[in-house]
C-alpha cells in the first residue's frame, strides 16, 4: 500500500489538476495502491487547467484548446467556423478548466482501477 505521507504530498502538489469534489475519491484510491503502481501514477503527465485556459483565451477561435484536450472533433469544428462565430469560444472560456480537470481525473482513475 502507498505511504500516507507520499499520497498527501501528491495530493497537495497536484490539487489544481483535479476537480475539488473528486479529490477525496482520488486520495482513497491512491492510498489503496501498491508502491510501484503509485510511482506510475505520480509520473503521469497532467494537463494544466491554467495553461489550457490561456490557450483558450488566445487561440480558442482556432480550436487549439480542444486539440490539447484530445477533443479533435470540436477542435476541427472551431477551426473551420472560427469558434462557431465566437460563441463556442466564449463558452469554452468558462468550461475548459473543468474539462481539463475531469480529463486528468479520468486518466488517473484508469490507472488505479
VOFI-222201 format. One record per residue (C-alpha): x, y, z; residue number from 1; residue in three letters. Coordinates in Angstrom, 1 decimal. Example, Ala and Ser with C-alpha at 12.3 -4.5 7.8 and 13.67 -1.06 7.14 Angstrom:
<<12.3,-4.5,7.8>,1,ALA>
<<13.7,-1.1,7.1>,2,SER>
This chain:
<<0.0,0.0,0.0>,1,UNK>
<<1.1,3.5,-0.7>,2,UNK>
<<2.5,5.5,2.2>,3,UNK>
<<0.1,8.1,3.7>,4,UNK>
<<2.8,10.8,3.5>,5,UNK>
<<3.5,10.2,-0.2>,6,UNK>
<<-0.2,10.4,-1.1>,7,UNK>
<<-0.6,13.6,0.9>,8,UNK>
<<2.3,15.2,-0.8>,9,UNK>
<<1.0,14.1,-4.2>,10,UNK>
<<-2.4,15.5,-3.4>,11,UNK>
<<-1.1,18.8,-2.2>,12,UNK>
<<1.3,19.2,-5.1>,13,UNK>
<<-1.3,18.3,-7.7>,14,UNK>
<<-4.6,19.5,-6.3>,15,UNK>
<<-5.1,22.1,-9.0>,16,UNK>
<<-5.2,19.4,-11.6>,17,UNK>
<<-8.3,17.6,-10.2>,18,UNK>
<<-11.9,18.5,-9.6>,19,UNK>
<<-12.4,19.6,-6.0>,20,UNK>
<<-15.4,17.4,-5.4>,21,UNK>
<<-13.5,14.2,-6.5>,22,UNK>
<<-10.2,14.7,-4.6>,23,UNK>
<<-11.4,12.6,-1.7>,24,UNK>
<<-12.2,9.7,-4.0>,25,UNK>
<<-8.8,10.0,-5.7>,26,UNK>
<<-7.0,10.1,-2.4>,27,UNK>
<<-8.7,6.9,-1.2>,28,UNK>
<<-7.8,5.1,-4.4>,29,UNK>
<<-4.2,6.2,-4.2>,30,UNK>
<<-3.9,5.0,-0.6>,31,UNK>
<<-5.0,1.6,-1.7>,32,UNK>
<<-2.4,1.3,-4.4>,33,UNK>
<<0.8,-0.7,-4.3>,34,UNK>
<<4.1,1.4,-4.3>,35,UNK>
<<5.0,0.5,-7.9>,36,UNK>
<<1.6,1.5,-9.2>,37,UNK>
<<1.7,4.7,-7.2>,38,UNK>
<<5.1,5.5,-8.8>,39,UNK>
<<3.4,5.1,-12.2>,40,UNK>
<<0.6,7.4,-11.3>,41,UNK>
<<3.0,10.0,-9.9>,42,UNK>
<<5.0,10.1,-13.1>,43,UNK>
<<1.8,10.7,-15.2>,44,UNK>
<<1.8,14.0,-17.1>,45,UNK>
<<-1.3,16.0,-16.3>,46,UNK>
<<-2.9,18.9,-18.3>,47,UNK>
<<-2.6,22.2,-16.5>,48,UNK>
<<-6.0,23.9,-16.4>,49,UNK>
<<-4.5,27.3,-16.3>,50,UNK>
<<-2.4,26.7,-19.4>,51,UNK>
<<-5.5,25.4,-21.2>,52,UNK>
<<-7.4,28.5,-20.2>,53,UNK>
<<-4.7,30.8,-21.5>,54,UNK>
<<-4.6,28.9,-24.8>,55,UNK>
<<-8.4,29.1,-25.0>,56,UNK>
<<-8.3,32.9,-24.4>,57,UNK>
<<-5.7,33.5,-27.1>,58,UNK>
<<-6.1,30.6,-29.6>,59,UNK>
<<-9.6,29.3,-28.8>,60,UNK>
<<-11.1,30.5,-32.1>,61,UNK>
<<-8.7,28.1,-33.8>,62,UNK>
<<-9.7,25.2,-31.6>,63,UNK>
<<-6.2,24.7,-30.2>,64,UNK>
<<-7.6,24.3,-26.7>,65,UNK>
<<-9.8,21.4,-27.8>,66,UNK>
<<-7.0,19.8,-29.7>,67,UNK>
<<-4.9,19.9,-26.5>,68,UNK>
<<-7.7,18.2,-24.6>,69,UNK>
<<-7.9,15.5,-27.2>,70,UNK>
<<-11.3,16.6,-28.4>,71,UNK>
<<-10.4,16.6,-32.1>,72,UNK>
<<-14.0,16.8,-33.5>,73,UNK>
<<-14.9,20.0,-31.7>,74,UNK>
<<-11.4,21.3,-32.4>,75,UNK>
<<-11.9,20.9,-36.1>,76,UNK>
<<-15.4,22.5,-35.9>,77,UNK>
<<-14.0,25.5,-34.1>,78,UNK>
<<-11.1,25.8,-36.6>,79,UNK>
<<-13.4,25.7,-39.6>,80,UNK>
<<-16.1,28.0,-38.2>,81,UNK>
<<-13.9,30.5,-36.3>,82,UNK>
<<-15.2,29.1,-32.9>,83,UNK>
<<-18.8,28.9,-34.3>,84,UNK>
<<-18.6,32.7,-34.8>,85,UNK>
<<-17.1,33.1,-31.4>,86,UNK>
<<-19.9,31.6,-29.4>,87,UNK>
<<-18.3,28.3,-28.7>,88,UNK>
<<-15.0,30.1,-27.9>,89,UNK>
<<-16.7,32.2,-25.2>,90,UNK>
<<-18.4,29.1,-23.8>,91,UNK>
<<-15.1,27.3,-23.6>,92,UNK>
<<-13.5,30.2,-21.6>,93,UNK>
<<-15.9,29.2,-18.8>,94,UNK>
<<-15.7,25.4,-19.1>,95,UNK>
<<-12.3,24.5,-20.4>,96,UNK>
<<-10.6,24.3,-17.0>,97,UNK>
<<-13.3,22.0,-15.7>,98,UNK>
<<-12.8,19.8,-18.7>,99,UNK>
<<-9.1,19.6,-18.2>,100,UNK>
<<-9.5,18.7,-14.5>,101,UNK>
<<-12.0,15.9,-15.5>,102,UNK>
<<-9.6,14.6,-18.1>,103,UNK>
<<-6.8,14.4,-15.6>,104,UNK>
<<-9.1,12.7,-13.0>,105,UNK>
<<-10.2,10.1,-15.6>,106,UNK>
<<-6.7,9.5,-16.7>,107,UNK>
<<-5.5,8.7,-13.2>,108,UNK>
<<-8.6,6.7,-12.4>,109,UNK>
<<-8.0,4.4,-15.4>,110,UNK>
<<-4.5,3.6,-13.9>,111,UNK>
<<-5.7,3.0,-10.4>,112,UNK>
<<-8.6,0.7,-11.3>,113,UNK>
